[in-house]
Amino acid sequence: MSSKHRLTRSFRTLSALLYILNIAVAIHFTMRARYLDVLVGSLITIICLVMMCVAIEAPTPVVSRLENSKIGESLFTFRGRYIVDLLVSLFLFAMGIWGIIMGSLTLFLIFGIRFLGVKQPDAFNEIFRQSDIESHSMADSYTLEGTYDTEATER
């Protein structure tokens, strides 16, 4: 197995583990049985379950349904996952000390994945799909040689 595949498998496993821990913190938060605590904890649990399915790309019926939905297809891109993870982290920060720890770890993981994208673009592209917006902006900004095209920014 190549190092790229081990790296992507490691990040997928870490993401799934992190989402499971986030779910545990959110469920624990709902045990306070106040309306907003139950509402926020339930929403974060559902979001983390969906994102865990996206991260591990299983079960197939859920993933295919997400891929075919307008909102779901953006969850498979880095930008979509970054936004969702940022939202989850912000809510986790309000869930006591374990929420702060898990929110920090969630942000740390998404920044680690971005760092992976800079150092290992092939592994990054294996984890995430490119959205239409990202592919158009990259095509407009970069020439085939990989140098910055100043003509594209002047438009």
N, CA, C and O of each residue as an XYZ file, in Angstrom:
620
protein
N       0.846     -1.178      0.000
C       0.000      0.000      0.000
C       0.893      1.243      0.000
O       1.858      1.324      0.761
N       0.566      2.201     -0.852
C       1.395      3.400     -0.956
C       1.190      4.314      0.248
O       0.204      4.208      0.978
N       2.141      5.203      0.428
C       2.050      6.126      1.569
C       0.877      7.081      1.408
O       0.298      7.525      2.399
N       0.520      7.401      0.157
C      -0.631      8.277     -0.085
C      -1.912      7.620      0.411
O      -2.741      8.269      1.048
N      -2.073      6.330      0.120
C      -3.278      5.622      0.555
C      -3.304      5.455      2.073
O      -4.369      5.546      2.684
N      -2.153      5.214      2.683
C      -2.099      5.111      4.148
C      -2.454      6.446      4.781
O      -3.161      6.497      5.787
N      -1.962      7.524      4.187
C      -2.234      8.856      4.714
C      -3.717      9.191      4.617
O      -4.310      9.680      5.579
N      -4.314      8.932      3.467
C      -5.747      9.236      3.327
C      -6.588      8.336      4.224
O      -7.577      8.788      4.801
N      -6.203      7.066      4.348
C      -6.940      6.170      5.239
C      -6.816      6.622      6.688
O      -7.770      6.525      7.459
N      -5.636      7.115      7.055
C      -5.435      7.621      8.420
C      -6.306      8.837      8.688
O      -6.911      8.936      9.756
N      -6.381      9.762      7.742
C      -7.213     10.944      7.934
C      -8.693     10.590      7.950
O      -9.461     11.187      8.704
N      -9.099      9.642      7.143
C     -10.503      9.205      7.169
C     -10.837      8.546      8.511
O     -11.903      8.785      9.079
N      -9.915      7.714      9.011
C     -10.129      7.055     10.297
C     -10.166      8.068     11.427
O     -11.031      7.994     12.300
N      -9.234      9.013     11.419
C      -9.222     10.063     12.446
C     -10.494     10.896     12.397
O     -11.053     11.248     13.436
N     -10.949     11.209     11.193
C     -12.184     11.987     11.050
C     -13.366     11.219     11.627
O     -14.171     11.782     12.368
N     -13.473      9.938     11.291
C     -14.584      9.131     11.802
C     -14.532      9.040     13.322
O     -15.560      9.176     13.986
N     -13.350      8.813     13.874
C     -13.194      8.751     15.326
C     -13.576     10.077     15.974
O     -14.244     10.102     17.008
N     -13.151     11.164     15.367
C     -13.469     12.489     15.902
C     -14.973     12.747     15.870
O     -15.528     13.299     16.820
N     -15.632     12.353     14.786
C     -17.081     12.537     14.717
C     -17.793     11.686     15.768
O     -18.777     12.134     16.357
N     -17.311     10.472     16.009
C     -17.909      9.626     17.053
C     -17.758     10.280     18.424
O     -18.697     10.290     19.220
N     -16.577     10.822     18.695
C     -16.355     11.510     19.981
C     -17.203     12.777     20.086
O     -17.719     13.094     21.158
N     -17.346     13.499     18.974
C     -18.216     14.681     18.971
C     -19.663     14.294     19.272
O     -20.364     15.005     19.992
N     -20.104     13.166     18.720
C     -21.457     12.678     18.991
C     -21.609     12.350     20.473
O     -22.634     12.669     21.076
N     -20.597     11.715     21.062
C     -20.649     11.382     22.490
C     -20.761     12.634     23.351
O     -21.526     12.662     24.315
N     -19.997     13.671     23.003
C     -20.064     14.933     23.750
C     -21.439     15.573     23.573
O     -22.019     16.071     24.538
N     -21.962     15.565     22.350
C     -23.271     16.169     22.092
C     -24.385     15.428     22.834
O     -25.288     16.060     23.383
N     -24.329     14.106     22.853
C     -25.345     13.333     23.580
C     -25.241     13.603     25.082
O     -26.253     13.752     25.766
N     -24.031     13.662     25.575
C     -23.840     13.977     26.994
C     -24.408     15.366     27.313
O     -24.980     15.574     28.383
N     -24.250     16.300     26.394
C     -24.768     17.659     26.576
C     -26.290     17.663     26.627
O     -26.883     18.463     27.351
N     -26.931     16.772     25.860
C     -28.399     16.731     25.863
C     -28.963     16.188     27.167
O     -30.144     16.382     27.455
N     -28.143     15.515     27.954
C     -28.611     14.929     29.217
C     -29.002     15.986     30.250
O     -29.631     15.668     31.259
N     -28.632     17.233     30.000
C     -29.026     18.301     30.920
C     -30.518     18.594     30.825
O     -31.090     19.254     31.691
N     -31.136     18.095     29.763
C     -32.593     18.114     29.567
C     -33.212     19.511     29.578
O     -34.361     19.680     29.987
N     -32.461     20.496     29.134
C     -33.057     21.811     28.884
C     -33.284     21.934     27.386
O     -32.563     21.339     26.585
N     -34.268     22.692     27.026
C     -34.710     22.755     25.628
C     -33.559     23.034     24.658
O     -33.341     22.256     23.729
N     -32.831     24.116     24.854
C     -31.762     24.465     23.920
C     -30.625     23.455     23.932
O     -30.016     23.196     22.894
N     -30.333     22.887     25.085
C     -29.285     21.871     25.168
C     -29.661     20.640     24.352
O     -28.833     20.081     23.633
N     -30.921     20.224     24.473
C     -31.393     19.059     23.714
C     -31.405     19.379     22.219
O     -30.990     18.554     21.405
N     -31.874     20.563     21.861
C     -31.943     20.960     20.454
C     -30.556     21.021     19.828
O     -30.327     20.425     18.775
N     -29.633     21.732     20.458
C     -28.274     21.876     19.921
C     -27.552     20.530     19.907
O     -26.897     20.189     18.922
N     -27.667     19.774     20.982
C     -27.028     18.463     21.031
C     -27.550     17.520     19.963
O     -26.781     16.773     19.357
N     -28.852     17.554     19.733
C     -29.450     16.695     18.701
C     -29.002     17.107     17.308
O     -28.683     16.254     16.480
N     -28.974     18.406     17.046
C     -28.522     18.880     15.731
C     -27.062     18.523     15.471
O     -26.717     18.083     14.374
N     -26.216     18.706     16.459
C     -24.801     18.372     16.296
C     -24.630     16.864     16.111
O     -23.781     16.428     15.333
N     -25.421     16.078     16.812
C     -25.361     14.625     16.635
C     -25.724     14.236     15.204
O     -25.031     13.427     14.586
N     -26.797     14.801     14.680
C     -27.221     14.491     13.314
C     -26.171     14.947     12.303
O     -25.835     14.208     11.378
N     -25.656     16.157     12.478
C     -24.638     16.673     11.560
C     -23.392     15.787     11.590
O     -22.830     15.467     10.542
N     -22.963     15.392     12.787
C     -21.772     14.544     12.898
C     -22.006     13.159     12.299
O     -21.093     12.579     11.711
N     -23.216     12.622     12.440
C     -23.529     11.340     11.806
C     -23.437     11.442     10.285
O     -22.877     10.563      9.630
N     -23.983     12.506      9.735
C     -23.918     12.717      8.284
C     -22.470     12.890      7.840
O     -22.052     12.310      6.838
N     -21.707     13.685      8.581
C     -20.315     13.923      8.200
C     -19.461     12.675      8.357
O     -18.494     12.486      7.619
N     -19.809     11.825      9.312
C     -19.086     10.564      9.448
C     -19.349      9.687      8.220
O     -18.433      9.036      7.718
N     -20.583      9.667      7.740
C     -20.888      8.925      6.514
C     -20.115      9.487      5.326
O     -19.639      8.732      4.479
N     -19.993     10.794      5.265
C     -19.230     11.434      4.191
C     -17.748     11.075      4.311
O     -17.102     10.770      3.309
N     -17.214     11.110      5.516
C     -15.782     10.853      5.718
C     -15.406      9.424      5.352
O     -14.373      9.196      4.721
N     -16.235      8.463      5.743
C     -15.888      7.059      5.470
C     -16.530      6.551      4.180
O     -16.267      5.431      3.741
N     -17.378      7.393      3.578
C     -18.090      7.075      2.342
C     -18.868      5.760      2.450
O     -18.813      4.912      1.560
N     -19.575      5.618      3.535
C     -20.418      4.446      3.784
C     -21.520      4.860      4.736
O     -21.301      5.822      5.473
N     -22.635      4.258      4.792
C     -23.185      3.228      3.920
C     -23.547      3.795      2.551
O     -23.868      4.976      2.420
N     -23.492      2.955      1.558
C     -23.677      3.367      0.171
C     -25.003      4.076     -0.094
O     -24.994      5.080     -0.808
N     -26.151      3.621      0.434
C     -27.403      4.338      0.159
C     -27.383      5.789      0.667
O     -27.887      6.691     -0.001
N     -26.810      5.998      1.832
C     -26.743      7.356      2.391
C     -25.818      8.222      1.556
O     -26.146      9.367      1.245
N     -24.663      7.680      1.192
C     -23.685      8.441      0.419
C     -24.236      8.785     -0.958
O     -24.076      9.915     -1.419
N     -24.877      7.839     -1.615
C     -25.424      8.126     -2.941
C     -26.546      9.157     -2.862
O     -26.684     10.005     -3.744
N     -27.338      9.080     -1.810
C     -28.407     10.081     -1.642
C     -27.816     11.473     -1.410
O     -28.313     12.462     -1.948
N     -26.753     11.541     -0.605
C     -26.084     12.827     -0.370
C     -25.444     13.361     -1.645
O     -25.515     14.557     -1.926
N     -24.824     12.479     -2.409
C     -24.185     12.900     -3.658
C     -25.182     13.472     -4.651
O     -24.849     14.363     -5.432
N     -26.403     12.961     -4.620
C     -27.418     13.404     -5.575
C     -28.208     14.616     -5.104
O     -29.007     15.162     -5.866
N     -28.002     15.046     -3.864
C     -28.703     16.235     -3.381
C     -27.843     17.473     -3.620
O     -26.619     17.387     -3.717
N     -28.497     18.606     -3.711
C     -27.792     19.858     -3.998
C     -26.836     20.235     -2.863
O     -25.685     20.594     -3.114
N     -27.301     20.156     -1.643
C     -26.466     20.514     -0.497
C     -25.450     19.417     -0.204
O     -24.300     19.703      0.127
N     -25.873     18.163     -0.325
C     -25.017     17.037      0.014
C     -23.769     16.932     -0.832
O     -22.719     16.522     -0.338
N     -23.866     17.298     -2.110
C     -22.691     17.166     -2.972
C     -21.562     18.099     -2.543
O     -20.393     17.794     -2.780
N     -21.886     19.221     -1.922
C     -20.828     20.130     -1.469
C     -20.137     19.614     -0.206
O     -19.044     20.073      0.126
N     -20.760     18.665      0.504
C     -20.123     18.110      1.706
C     -18.895     17.278      1.363
O     -18.052     17.042      2.229
N     -18.779     16.836      0.132
C     -17.648     16.020     -0.281
C     -16.456     16.872     -0.712
O     -15.398     16.333     -1.038
N     -16.617     18.193     -0.716
C     -15.512     19.092     -1.049
C     -14.874     19.604      0.233
O     -15.468     19.535      1.309
N     -13.659     20.118      0.102
C     -12.986     20.641      1.286
C     -13.731     21.850      1.831
O     -13.901     21.981      3.043
N     -14.169     22.721      0.957
C     -14.868     23.931      1.389
C     -16.135     23.591      2.169
O     -16.400     24.191      3.211
N     -16.909     22.647      1.680
C     -18.134     22.241      2.369
C     -17.850     21.620      3.720
O     -18.518     21.925      4.708
N     -16.851     20.743      3.758
C     -16.524     20.099      5.031
C     -15.951     21.101      6.019
O     -16.229     21.026      7.216
N     -15.157     22.034      5.528
C     -14.584     23.058      6.393
C     -15.683     23.877      7.053
O     -15.629     24.133      8.256
N     -16.667     24.286      6.287
C     -17.762     25.097      6.824
C     -18.551     24.316      7.870
O     -18.872     24.848      8.932
N     -18.865     23.050      7.572
C     -19.628     22.231      8.523
C     -18.811     21.986      9.790
O     -19.338     22.094     10.897
N     -17.532     21.659      9.636
C     -16.686     21.417     10.813
C     -16.515     22.684     11.653
O     -16.448     22.612     12.880
N     -16.446     23.823     11.007
C     -16.363     25.083     11.737
C     -17.643     25.317     12.532
O     -17.586     25.724     13.692
N     -18.790     25.065     11.920
C     -20.077     25.202     12.601
C     -20.172     24.236     13.788
O     -20.589     24.628     14.878
N     -19.788     22.987     13.575
C     -19.807     21.994     14.655
C     -18.897     22.442     15.788
O     -19.268     22.346     16.958
N     -17.707     22.930     15.451
C     -16.755     23.379     16.480
C     -17.321     24.525     17.305
O     -17.166     24.554     18.526
N     -17.969     25.459     16.645
C     -18.537     26.596     17.373
C     -19.594     26.142     18.378
O     -19.649     26.658     19.494
N     -20.418     25.196     17.997
C     -21.407     24.676     18.935
C     -20.751     23.843     20.028
O     -21.173     23.893     21.183
N     -19.720     23.077     19.672
C     -19.029     22.276     20.679
C     -18.378     23.160     21.747
O     -18.321     22.776     22.915
N     -17.892     24.323     21.360
C     -17.259     25.224     22.328
C     -18.217     25.640     23.435
O     -17.777     26.056     24.507
N     -19.515     25.534     23.192
C     -20.514     25.895     24.205
C     -20.911     24.709     25.078
O     -21.786     24.844     25.933
N     -20.281     23.546     24.878
C     -20.682     22.329     25.585
C     -19.714     21.938     26.691
O     -19.440     20.753     26.882
N     -19.208     22.892     27.403
C     -18.340     22.588     28.542
C     -16.921     22.231     28.124
O     -16.531     22.427     26.973
N     -16.162     21.710     29.065
C     -14.744     21.452     28.834
C     -14.527     20.397     27.752
O     -13.623     20.543     26.928
N     -15.341     19.334     27.737
C     -15.183     18.315     26.699
C     -15.547     18.864     25.329
O     -14.948     18.484     24.323
N     -16.517     19.747     25.289
C     -16.871     20.391     24.027
C     -15.751     21.282     23.515
O     -15.476     21.322     22.315
N     -15.109     21.994     24.427
C     -13.978     22.852     24.031
C     -12.832     21.993     23.493
O     -12.213     22.328     22.483
N     -12.561     20.892     24.176
C     -11.494     19.991     23.716
C     -11.828     19.432     22.337
O     -10.991     19.449     21.435
N     -13.050     18.936     22.178
C     -13.436     18.333     20.907
C     -13.558     19.370     19.794
O     -13.223     19.083     18.645
N     -14.032     20.567     20.118
C     -14.083     21.632     19.121
C     -12.691     22.001     18.639
O     -12.479     22.224     17.447
N     -11.740     22.066     19.569
C     -10.351     22.367     19.204
C      -9.764     21.258     18.344
O      -9.083     21.530     17.356
N     -10.026     20.006     18.716
C      -9.523     18.884     17.921
C     -10.140     18.860     16.526
O      -9.464     18.528     15.552
N     -11.412     19.209     16.427
C     -12.072     19.263     15.121
C     -11.421     20.313     14.232
O     -11.162     20.062     13.055
N     -11.156     21.484     14.793
C     -10.473     22.527     14.017
C      -9.050     22.111     13.670
O      -8.576     22.353     12.560
N      -8.376     21.488     14.622
C      -7.008     21.033     14.387
C      -6.966     20.019     13.246
O      -6.062     20.067     12.412
N      -7.934     19.104     13.201
C      -7.969     18.104     12.138
C      -8.218     18.747     10.780
O      -7.563     18.382      9.804
N      -9.137     19.683     10.694
C      -9.435     20.282      9.395
C      -8.248     21.116      8.906
O      -7.984     21.163      7.704
N      -7.530     21.774      9.823
C      -6.326     22.499      9.414
C      -5.211     21.518      9.060
O      -4.393     21.805      8.186
N      -5.169     20.371      9.723
C      -4.195     19.337      9.375
C      -4.453     18.781      7.986
O      -3.519     18.519      7.228
N      -5.720     18.604      7.658
C      -6.066     18.117      6.323
C      -5.688     19.165      5.276
O      -5.222     18.818      4.191
N      -5.883     20.427      5.594
C      -5.492     21.487      4.651
C      -3.981     21.499      4.458
O      -3.492     21.695      3.345
N      -3.248     21.288      5.542
C      -1.798     21.193      5.457
C      -1.411     20.008      4.577
O      -0.460     20.093      3.799
N      -2.141     18.913      4.699
C      -1.938     17.756      3.834
C      -2.127     18.154      2.376
O      -1.380     17.706      1.506
N      -3.125     18.995      2.107
C      -3.386     19.439      0.742
C      -2.246     20.221      0.146
O      -2.007     20.160     -1.060
N      -1.537     20.959      0.983
C      -0.393     21.724      0.503
C       0.793     20.799      0.240
O       1.475     20.929     -0.777
N       1.032     19.873      1.153
C       2.195     18.991      1.057
C       1.966     17.795      0.139
O       2.882     17.380     -0.571
N       0.754     17.233      0.142
C       0.430     16.029     -0.631
C      -0.861     16.250     -1.427
O      -1.909     15.734     -1.041
N      -0.807     17.002     -2.524
C      -2.046     17.290     -3.258
C      -2.767     16.045     -3.774
O      -3.995     16.040     -3.865
N      -2.032     15.003     -4.109
C      -2.698     13.779     -4.594
C      -3.543     13.134     -3.498
O      -4.663     12.690     -3.750
N      -3.002     13.085     -2.285
C      -3.745     12.517     -1.160
C      -4.954     13.392     -0.827
O      -6.027     12.877     -0.514
N      -4.781     14.700     -0.895
C      -5.863     15.644     -0.629
C      -6.995     15.437     -1.637
O      -8.169     15.426     -1.268
N      -6.632     15.273     -2.911
C      -7.643     15.070     -3.954
C      -8.329     13.721     -3.832
O      -9.438     13.544     -4.337
N      -7.683     12.762     -3.167
C      -8.321     11.474     -2.937
C      -9.371     11.568     -1.836
O     -10.366     10.843     -1.864
N      -9.157     12.457     -0.865
C     -10.103     12.634      0.237
C     -11.294     13.479     -0.199
O     -12.438     13.162      0.126
N     -11.023     14.555     -0.937
C     -12.071     15.512     -1.302
C     -12.262     15.569     -2.801
O     -11.351     15.294     -3.582
N     -13.476     15.935     -3.178
C     -13.783     16.203     -4.579
C     -13.705     17.692     -4.787
O     -13.832     18.467     -3.839
N     -13.496     18.097     -6.026
C     -13.482     19.518     -6.326
C     -14.872     19.955     -6.727
O     -15.537     19.300     -7.530
N     -15.303     21.062     -6.163
C     -16.603     21.596     -6.561
C     -16.455     22.328     -7.885
O     -15.341     22.618     -8.322
N     -17.576     22.623     -8.519
C     -17.534     23.359     -9.783
C     -16.913     24.735     -9.596
O     -16.170     25.202    -10.459
N     -17.208     25.382     -8.488
C     -16.662     26.711     -8.204
C     -15.148     26.636     -8.077
O     -14.433     27.449     -8.662
N     -14.652     25.654     -7.309
C     -13.217     25.514     -7.119
C     -12.512     25.174     -8.422
O     -11.430     25.699     -8.685
N     -13.092     24.316     -9.239
C     -12.437     23.928    -10.484
C     -12.400     25.092    -11.464
O     -11.415     25.254    -12.184
N     -13.466     25.918    -11.508
C     -13.459     27.077    -12.395
C     -12.460     28.124    -11.928
O     -11.745     28.704    -12.745
N     -12.402     28.374    -10.627
C     -11.479     29.396    -10.129
C     -10.037     28.953    -10.303
O      -9.174     29.782    -10.589
N      -9.751     27.652    -10.137
C      -8.388     27.164    -10.339
C      -8.023     27.213    -11.817
O      -6.886     27.538    -12.158
N      -8.956     26.900    -12.688
C      -8.675     26.935    -14.119
C      -8.432     28.368    -14.595
O      -7.611     28.595    -15.483
N      -9.133     29.319    -14.016
C      -8.944     30.708    -14.397
C      -7.653     31.303    -13.840
O      -7.062     32.181    -14.469
N      -7.208     30.845    -12.682
C      -6.079     31.467    -12.009
C      -4.726     30.875    -12.367
O      -3.704     31.544    -12.215
N      -4.699     29.647    -12.834
C      -3.430     28.972    -13.062
C      -3.304     28.529    -14.507
O      -4.267     28.071    -15.122
N      -2.101     28.674    -15.035
C      -1.845     28.176    -16.373
C      -1.474     26.709    -16.272
O      -1.360     26.174    -15.169
N      -1.285     26.060    -17.389
C      -0.948     24.640    -17.383
C       0.404     24.359    -16.744
O       0.626     23.265    -16.223
N       1.305     25.324    -16.776
C       2.626     25.121    -16.186
C       2.605     25.266    -14.672
O       3.612     24.986    -14.020
N       1.499     25.691    -14.101
C       1.395     25.817    -12.649
C       1.830     27.170    -12.125
O       1.948     27.357    -10.914
N       2.070     28.119    -13.022
C       2.448     29.461    -12.574
C       1.217     30.327    -12.525
O       0.216     30.049    -13.185
N       1.297     31.370    -11.746
C       0.156     32.257    -11.574
C      -0.048     33.087    -12.814
O       0.907     33.664    -13.335
N      -1.252     33.160    -13.291
C      -1.581     33.902    -14.487
C      -2.179     35.228    -14.078
O      -3.314     35.279    -13.605
N      -1.418     36.318    -14.257
C      -1.897     37.636    -13.829
C      -2.989     38.147    -14.742
O      -3.795     38.978    -14.324
N      -3.041     37.682    -15.963
C      -4.070     38.117    -16.888
C      -5.462     37.692    -16.406
O      -6.438     38.415    -16.611
N      -5.551     36.531    -15.773
C      -6.837     36.037    -15.293
C      -7.368     36.883    -14.150
O      -8.584     37.004    -13.995
N      -6.493     37.474    -13.345
C      -6.957     38.281    -12.208
C      -7.356     39.675    -12.637
O      -8.041     40.375    -11.891
N      -6.947     40.094    -13.817
C      -7.291     41.444    -14.281
C      -8.668     41.503    -14.893
O      -9.157     42.595    -15.181
N      -9.317     40.364    -15.104
C     -10.660     40.352    -15.731
C     -11.698     40.865    -14.823
O     -12.870     40.921    -15.194
